[in-house]
């Protein structure tokens, strides 16, 4: 229960941290706070965003460490279940109640002793003008 709560807080802090970082004015001015006619001056907004970034970053690290400690302390020894270590036997009937009867392996076919060895027929290549070509 405590882990779930800290995990939710951790996710909210991460979202807030990303938002605050994107609001800050970069050197190129992309995604920064535009205009100067707000409630705060440009310098005051920069100080506030810098301070908020430092606080949110610190909270993010603290919650990360807390989650790691909780995960390590919740590790319990596990007992291995050996009830399934016995070999399984085949069922007496197959699907639908059909009885499965094992069949004997077919006997190897042996050629008759009086037969002559078989030689393959010679293969002659077709002339080049008669070979089919895919179009």
N, C-alpha and C positions, 0 to 999 in steps of 0.2 A: 504494500500500500504506500509506504514511504517512497519507495523507488519510483512508483508511477507518478506521485506528486512532484518529485524532484525532476523527473523526466519531462513533465509538462512545463514546469517553470523553466527548465533548461531550453526547451524549444522556443518558448516565448522570448527569452533573453536573446537567443540566436536571431530571431526575426527582428527584434528591436535593434540589435547590434548592426545587422545588415542595413536596416533603414537609416540609422544614424550615420553610418559610413557613406551611404549613397547621397545623403543630404549635404555632406561637406563639400566645400568648393575645392576642386583639384586645381593644379596649376594651369590646366587648359580650360577650366571653367565648365566642363561637361557635367551635367546632372547636379550642378551646384545650386545654391539658393540664388535666384536671380533678383535683380532690382535692389533698390536701397531704401524704399519707403515703407519698411515694416515697423513692427513694434520695437525691434532692437536695431542697433547699429550693426554694420557688417562685422566689426571687431567683437562686439558682444555676442553675436550669433556664433562666431568662430570659437570663442572661448566656451560657450555653452555646449556646442557640439563636441569639442575636444574633451571636455570634462565628462560628458555623457558617454563618449566612446571609451574613456578610461574606466569609468565605473561599470559599464556593461561588459567590457572585456574582462575585468576582474571577477565579476559575478559569473561569467561564463566559465572561467577557469575553475572557480570554486565549485560550481555545480558539476563540472566534469570530474573533478577529483572526488567529490561526494558520490557520484554514480559509480566510479571505479571502485571505491572502497566498499560500497554496498554490494556490488556484484561479486567482489572477492570474498566478502564475509558470508554471502549466502550460498557459497559452494559447499555442498554436503557430499559425503561419501555415498556412493551408490552401490547397491547390492546387485550382483549379476544373477539374473533368473536362469537357473539351469534346468528348468522343467522341460524345455524344448530341446534338450541336447540328445534325447533318445531318437533313434532313426525312425522315420515315419514309414508306415506300411501302406501299400496301395489299397484303396477302397475295394470292397467286394463287388460293388456295382458302379457302373459309370453314370453319366448324367441321364436322368429320366428313368433310373432303375434298370438300365440295360446291363446285363451281366457281361463282364469282361473276361474272356477266356484267352489265356496266352497261347500263342501258336508256336509250334516247333519251327526252328529255322529251316529254310529250304535246303535240301541236299545240294552240294556243289555239283554242277553238271560236268561230267568228265567225258571227253570225246572218245568215241570208239577207238579201240587199239588198231583197227585195220584201216582207218582212213589215212589218206595221204596228206601231207602238209599243203595248206592252201596258200597260193601265191596271188598277190593282187594283180589285177589287169593293168597293163601299161597305160599311162595317161599321156595323150598327145596334146600339146597346146593348140588352141585355135589360132588361125591366122589373124593378124592384127586388124584387117579390115572387117572381120566378123565379130569382134569384141564389142558388146553393147556399151554405150557411153551414156551416162546420166546427163540429162540436159536441165 
